[in-house]
Amino acid sequence: MQAKTLTPAPPPGFNVFPSHNSSHRTLTFYQISVLLLTFTAYASFHASRKPPSIVKSVLGPQIQPHNTTSLQFDDSPMGSDTGWAPFNGSDGVHRLGELDLAFLSAYSIGMYFSGHIGDRMDLRLFLTFGMLGSGFLTVVFGLGYWLKVHILGFFLLVQVFCGFFQSIGWPCVVSVVGNWFGKSKRGLIMGVWNSHTSVGNIIGSVVASSVLGFGWGWSFVLPGILILVMGIVVYLFLVVNPEDVGLELHGKEVEMSVEGMPLVHSEKIESGEEGPVQSENTDSLAAIGFLEAWRLPSVAPFAFCLFFSKLVAYTFLYWLPFYIRHTAVAGVHLSHKTAGILSTIFDVGGVTGGVLAGRSWYAELD
């Protein structure tokens, strides 16, 4: 008995415009739409990760200025902040660090399994599932403000599940973009596209900081709503493969990539060419195991380089606003809002650096 093959279908959102025949949409149209959708999707993932870092200085133990001037740009003067139990005690900073540990531990474990699951199901549905789950849990964390939740276990549990849902994003967007683009100008394209992490951090920081004066819960609710809305947009309009809309790309390549880093150079797999991976069909590659991946050339050095770069990046991501708020500059303590917005300078550099790195990589290929 022969297995039934499912006929690929375009996303349901295209049915909203039936008069616009799909034959009128060119390859360039789909490539641009995929870039924009995956860019905004993953930017919304990072925007929903920023609230914990922005509200740390509000939740945690408060600074007690001595002979310093308080410079405030919001409506909560220093001295009126009392923190939020269970984070406002003498061990409050450690409790805040435990939130980060819970999220990142779940995120790292989930990242490993998300790639395998994504290979076996519709990436559009899987990505939508991750975005809706992340948005829902981000909102739930913020609801703790209005529900007067002061139980550490509640916040830790939300962070654990949020980490699992957030881990779905990166493998999905990388796979989708890889389906649509060959090696031509990929360095420049990926340099610009990879700025979504920094753009998302900037959006999340500005939004979360701007509404702190209304209560820290809003700093979670608004970014959560943002990723929920984007999840619906992705479900309606993201085209995962060219074949889903009757297109076919020849000579597609598969490259390994990591979050926030330009895709590394890889050679095209051609029939008859000797190499570590061979296949009768160049459009399909067999999956390799975890240990086999470590034996691939340059994987281990690249992994260790990424480890140390992420060590620095996540330190800034989660603790820079807290550090700015609690550090007097020329005898002046900045407000929660100002500290959060000022921390975006780090991500502005990330946008610029990513684009320049991608452009340099492409120049070397020429």
HELIX and SHEET records of a PDB file:
HELIX    1   1 PRO A   12  VAL A   16  5                                   5    
HELIX    2   2 SER A   22  HIS A   24  5                                   3    
HELIX    3   3 LEU A   27  ARG A   49  1                                  23    
HELIX    4   4 PRO A   51  LEU A   59  1                                   9    
HELIX    5   5 GLY A   92  GLY A  118  1                                  27    
HELIX    6   6 LEU A  123  TRP A  146  1                                  24    
HELIX    7   7 LEU A  152  GLN A  166  1                                  15    
HELIX    8   8 GLY A  169  TRP A  180  1                                  12    
HELIX    9   9 ARG A  186  TRP A  193  1                                   8    
HELIX   10  10 HIS A  196  SER A  210  1                                  15    
HELIX   11  11 LEU A  212  PHE A  214  5                                   3    
HELIX   12  12 TRP A  218  PHE A  237  1                                  20    
HELIX   13  13 PRO A  242  VAL A  245  5                                   4    
HELIX   14  14 PHE A  290  TRP A  294  1                                   5    
HELIX   15  15 VAL A  299  HIS A  326  1                                  28    
HELIX   16  16 HIS A  336  LEU A  342  1                                   7    
HELIX   17  17 ILE A  345  LEU A  365  1                                  21    
SHEET    1   A 2 THR A  69  SER A  70  0                                        
SHEET    2   A 2 VAL A 332  HIS A 333  1                                        
END                                                                             
